[in-house]
Amino acid sequence: MGSEEGFDQVLDRLKGLVEKLEHGTLTLEEALRSFEEGVTLARRGHAILDAAEKRVELLVRGPEGETVVPFRGGGETT
């Protein structure tokens, strides 16, 4: 894999780690390493989503720089 994983790859790796941890067959040291990797992956995924949010906000700006449609996270509907 390349040095810059996309969100889908990060999510797939996180799912794999969760499955390993849920089985409960890892040693304490293996579980700690998996947990540490999971935290790192979660932070990477969060950074990817933050960057995507900023891109969306830039794309919906009006000609004078005002935001026409601000991005609303969390799946909120009105």
FENQUIPE-V816259 format. One record per residue. RES is the residue in one letter. PSI is psi as a letter, one per 40 degrees, with the letter a starting at -180 (NA if undefined). BURIAL is + if it has 24 or more other ideal C-beta (glycine too) atoms within 12 Angstrom, else -. Layout:
RES,PSI,BURIAL  RES,PSI,BURIAL
This chain:
M,i,-  G,i,-  S,d,-  E,g,-  E,i,-  G,i,-  F,d,-  D,d,-  Q,d,-  V,d,+  L,d,-  D,d,-  R,d,+  L,d,+  K,d,-  G,d,-  L,d,+  V,d,-  E,d,-  K,d,-  L,d,-  E,d,-  H,d,-  G,e,-  T,e,-  L,i,-  T,i,-  L,d,-  E,d,-  E,d,-  A,d,-  L,d,-  R,d,-  S,d,+  F,d,-  E,d,-  E,d,-  G,d,+  V,d,-  T,d,-  L,d,+  A,d,-  R,d,-  R,d,+  G,d,+  H,d,-  A,d,-  I,d,-  L,d,-  D,d,-  A,d,-  A,d,-  E,d,-  K,d,-  R,d,-  V,d,-  E,d,-  L,d,-  L,d,-  V,e,-  R,i,-  G,i,-  P,d,-  E,e,-  G,e,-  E,i,-  T,h,-  V,d,-  V,g,-  P,i,-  F,h,-  R,h,-  G,i,-  G,e,-  G,f,-  E,i,-  T,i,-  T,NA,-
